[in-house]
Amino acid sequence: MKSIAALQSIVTPWSDGLEPSDAELDAIEVELPLILAERDLLDALISQLDRPVSEFDARRIRRARNRVLAARRDLANRAVGTSMPGDAA
């Protein structure tokens, strides 16, 4: 049996810098409520793929959509509320 090996060097060399930076982790933490709300909406929609929508399911989807909209609103308001260094007040 022949072994298969790459004849060229690795295209992307391994680097210790593959971990997310503190700034990236902070950005994820800020967006986490939106990420969780979108996950819940996706879960509600996926649960409806193989059965008809009941009144309870429609309410669950509607509430999940409202949570996504609220999380997007809060995130947008937070972004507008922050000012860049050097901006005139």
Backbone bond lengths (Angstrom), bond angles and torsions (degrees), N, CA, C in turn:
res aa  C-N    CA-C-N  psi(-1)  N-CA   C-N-CA  omega(-1)  CA-C   N-CA-C  phi
1 M - - - 1.441 - - 1.523 108.86 -
2 K 1.330 115.44 134.04 1.457 120.92 -179.34 1.523 109.75 -90.39
3 S 1.314 116.36 137.16 1.463 119.15 175.43 1.524 109.04 -87.48
4 I 1.293 114.99 146.56 1.457 120.65 179.50 1.521 107.79 -102.07
5 A 1.305 116.69 125.78 1.456 121.09 179.68 1.520 109.01 -137.05
6 A 1.313 115.84 149.69 1.459 120.73 178.14 1.522 109.12 -72.13
7 L 1.313 115.26 134.88 1.451 119.70 179.42 1.522 111.92 -90.93
8 Q 1.340 116.17 -11.05 1.451 120.44 -179.79 1.524 109.14 -111.90
9 S 1.324 113.74 163.94 1.461 117.83 177.76 1.524 109.32 -72.55
10 I 1.282 115.55 164.87 1.467 121.55 -179.59 1.517 109.13 -61.63
11 V 1.321 116.05 135.83 1.458 120.44 -177.57 1.524 110.80 -68.02
12 T 1.314 116.86 -48.60 1.462 121.34 179.16 1.520 108.28 -110.04
13 P 1.309 117.22 109.59 1.469 118.20 -178.92 1.519 111.04 -66.28
14 W 1.320 115.77 145.96 1.461 121.08 179.52 1.518 109.00 -66.97
15 S 1.293 114.80 136.15 1.455 120.03 -177.32 1.516 108.96 -134.06
16 D 1.314 115.87 148.59 1.463 119.48 176.01 1.517 110.96 -74.63
17 G 1.326 118.37 -10.45 1.450 122.35 -177.84 1.526 113.61 -84.54
18 L 1.321 118.91 19.68 1.458 121.17 -178.36 1.527 112.49 -82.29
19 E 1.282 118.11 -13.74 1.457 120.96 177.84 1.524 109.10 -76.03
20 P 1.343 117.65 147.97 1.467 119.10 178.24 1.523 111.05 -66.53
21 S 1.320 114.46 145.97 1.463 119.03 -179.90 1.527 109.39 -77.43
22 D 1.315 115.97 170.56 1.466 120.13 178.08 1.521 111.20 -62.70
23 A 1.326 117.16 -36.44 1.459 120.34 178.70 1.530 110.72 -65.44
24 E 1.325 116.78 -40.32 1.465 119.94 178.17 1.526 111.30 -66.28
25 L 1.317 116.94 -40.47 1.465 120.43 177.27 1.526 111.19 -64.67
26 D 1.328 116.94 -37.82 1.463 120.25 176.97 1.527 111.22 -65.34
27 A 1.331 116.83 -39.29 1.467 120.59 178.42 1.523 110.59 -65.10
28 I 1.322 117.56 -39.48 1.462 121.13 177.42 1.524 109.90 -64.53
29 E 1.328 116.75 -41.50 1.460 120.48 179.91 1.527 111.31 -63.30
30 V 1.332 117.33 -37.15 1.458 121.25 178.39 1.528 110.01 -66.45
31 E 1.328 116.95 -39.52 1.463 121.65 -176.80 1.525 113.14 -87.24
32 L 1.319 118.81 -1.85 1.457 121.96 -174.91 1.532 113.62 -58.34
33 P 1.339 121.05 -41.43 1.467 118.51 177.93 1.532 112.54 -59.48
34 L 1.314 117.74 -38.60 1.463 120.88 177.55 1.517 110.72 -67.99
35 I 1.311 117.16 -41.77 1.465 121.16 179.09 1.523 110.40 -60.70
36 L 1.320 117.16 -44.45 1.464 120.84 -179.97 1.522 111.68 -67.42
37 A 1.328 117.25 -38.82 1.467 120.45 178.82 1.525 110.19 -65.85
38 E 1.327 117.64 -41.46 1.462 120.39 177.88 1.523 111.08 -66.12
39 R 1.316 117.48 -35.93 1.463 120.77 176.59 1.525 110.91 -63.57
40 D 1.334 116.60 -42.34 1.460 120.33 178.98 1.527 111.51 -64.96
41 L 1.331 117.09 -39.58 1.458 120.58 177.25 1.525 110.19 -63.99
42 L 1.309 116.86 -44.83 1.458 120.78 178.86 1.522 110.76 -61.64
43 D 1.315 117.48 -40.04 1.458 121.64 177.94 1.528 110.58 -62.68
44 A 1.329 116.66 -42.49 1.466 120.59 179.18 1.526 110.78 -64.87
45 L 1.328 117.05 -40.24 1.460 120.05 -179.66 1.527 111.56 -70.78
46 I 1.304 117.86 -39.34 1.462 121.48 179.70 1.525 110.69 -64.73
47 S 1.322 116.77 -36.42 1.465 119.42 -179.10 1.524 111.81 -64.81
48 Q 1.322 117.94 -16.28 1.464 122.11 -178.05 1.517 113.70 -97.89
49 L 1.302 117.95 3.86 1.461 120.16 -175.76 1.526 113.39 -67.42
50 D 1.309 118.31 -31.31 1.461 119.79 -172.65 1.531 113.93 -116.83
51 R 1.325 117.17 16.75 1.463 119.48 178.49 1.523 109.56 -152.99
52 P 1.305 116.73 159.84 1.472 119.43 178.10 1.528 110.76 -70.30
53 V 1.313 115.84 152.75 1.461 121.38 -177.39 1.525 109.38 -81.05
54 S 1.319 115.65 125.16 1.464 120.64 175.17 1.525 108.36 -91.65
55 E 1.324 116.11 173.81 1.465 120.44 178.34 1.537 110.29 -62.09
56 F 1.317 116.32 -39.50 1.467 121.08 178.24 1.528 110.66 -62.31
57 D 1.327 116.46 -44.52 1.463 120.81 -179.77 1.526 111.37 -65.02
58 A 1.331 116.42 -40.75 1.468 120.12 178.68 1.524 110.14 -62.64
59 R 1.325 116.55 -40.20 1.465 120.64 177.48 1.524 110.76 -64.60
60 R 1.335 117.16 -40.74 1.461 121.17 179.34 1.526 110.85 -62.59
61 I 1.329 116.64 -43.31 1.467 120.95 179.29 1.522 110.30 -66.16
62 R 1.330 116.63 -43.36 1.468 120.29 -179.93 1.527 111.06 -62.20
63 R 1.322 116.92 -42.48 1.477 119.95 178.80 1.525 111.25 -66.76
64 A 1.318 116.65 -38.44 1.469 119.90 178.60 1.525 110.15 -65.24
65 R 1.343 117.41 -40.65 1.474 119.80 177.16 1.516 110.85 -63.61
66 N 1.324 116.91 -40.13 1.467 120.16 178.63 1.525 111.32 -64.49
67 R 1.335 117.46 -37.43 1.472 120.30 177.04 1.527 111.16 -66.01
68 V 1.339 117.17 -38.23 1.468 120.61 177.29 1.528 109.64 -63.80
69 L 1.335 116.91 -45.80 1.465 120.06 -179.98 1.528 111.05 -62.73
70 A 1.327 117.08 -41.22 1.463 120.46 179.29 1.533 111.02 -65.38
71 A 1.320 116.82 -40.78 1.464 120.25 178.92 1.526 110.81 -66.12
72 R 1.343 116.89 -39.81 1.473 119.85 176.75 1.518 110.72 -64.73
73 R 1.328 117.08 -41.51 1.463 120.98 178.59 1.530 110.18 -61.19
74 D 1.329 116.61 -47.40 1.465 120.30 -179.01 1.527 111.12 -62.35
75 L 1.319 116.32 -40.31 1.460 120.18 179.92 1.528 110.71 -67.27
76 A 1.327 117.34 -40.89 1.463 120.80 178.58 1.527 110.73 -66.72
77 N 1.326 116.99 -40.99 1.464 119.93 178.37 1.518 111.47 -65.64
78 R 1.319 116.57 -35.29 1.461 119.97 177.92 1.522 109.83 -66.54
79 A 1.343 116.73 -40.98 1.467 120.49 179.97 1.521 111.19 -66.26
80 V 1.327 118.00 -37.17 1.451 121.27 179.41 1.520 110.10 -72.50
81 G 1.311 117.42 -34.58 1.458 121.95 -178.10 1.514 114.34 -71.49
82 T 1.321 117.65 -21.49 1.457 120.01 179.49 1.509 109.05 -87.68
83 S 1.303 116.25 139.67 1.473 119.68 179.09 1.516 108.64 -112.46
84 M 1.290 114.80 153.59 1.462 121.24 179.04 1.523 109.54 -81.38
85 P 1.324 118.59 148.67 1.445 120.08 177.09 1.532 110.55 -60.71
86 G 1.302 116.19 135.46 1.466 120.22 179.53 1.503 112.84 94.31
87 D 1.337 118.78 -7.11 1.463 120.52 177.67 1.515 109.77 -71.56
88 A 1.305 115.79 145.20 1.464 120.17 177.29 1.520 108.58 -78.22
89 A 1.315 115.40 139.22 1.465 119.22 -177.83 1.512 110.94 -90.19
